[in-house]
Amino acid sequence: MAKAGIGRAFQITSIFPGLTVFENVQLGRFAQRGETARAFGRAAGRHRDEVADLLDSVGLGRLADERAGNLSHGDQRALELAISLALEPRLLLLDEPTAGMAPEETDRTMRLVRRIADERSLTLLFCEHDMDVVFGTADRVLVMHEGRPLAEGTPDEVRSNADVQRVYLGEVEAGEVA
């Protein structure tokens, strides 16, 4: 996936909790450059400036030496974003990027994701159940119901779609769509 220009972050955060924040992102750089045979030891200083820049871009520069497992949930999500960015993706896939977050953390995370996507000209594809997050982020929305597309369009088009309103307001029985 990385060689194809795809970065990803799953709903369940996937980091190395025993490594530092810096080392987690550094591993992403090693992987992107094909330098994974001896990631640490003599190679420990490699890509220092690039990793520091990535950490600064996601707001974690001050936590570079902290063990990743000690970070808050929101900071772990930001770390996972930095790891994905270390792979230099053109497409970023995010599964439930705000799952388990408080409203303030959700807002901060999505501002970060939008800023990063804009700055790096990334295509962003994400699955999210928080409609405020979806409508506040997406240019195009695809609504699924029972494994099938129900509606697609701009946030305004989807928000005003009668089928979407019926299904997600609980007015339609399973399998029954107008």
Buried (B, 14 or more C-beta within 10 A) or exposed (E): EBEEBBBBBEEEBEBBEEBBBBBBBBBBBBBBBEBEEEBEEEBEEBBEEBBBBBBEBBBBBEBBEBBBEEBEBBBBBBBBBBBBBBBBBEBBBBBBBBBEBEEEBBBBBBEBBEEBBEEEEBEBBBBBEBBEBBBBBBEEBBBEBEEEEBBEBEBEEBBEBEBBBBBBEEEBEEEEBE
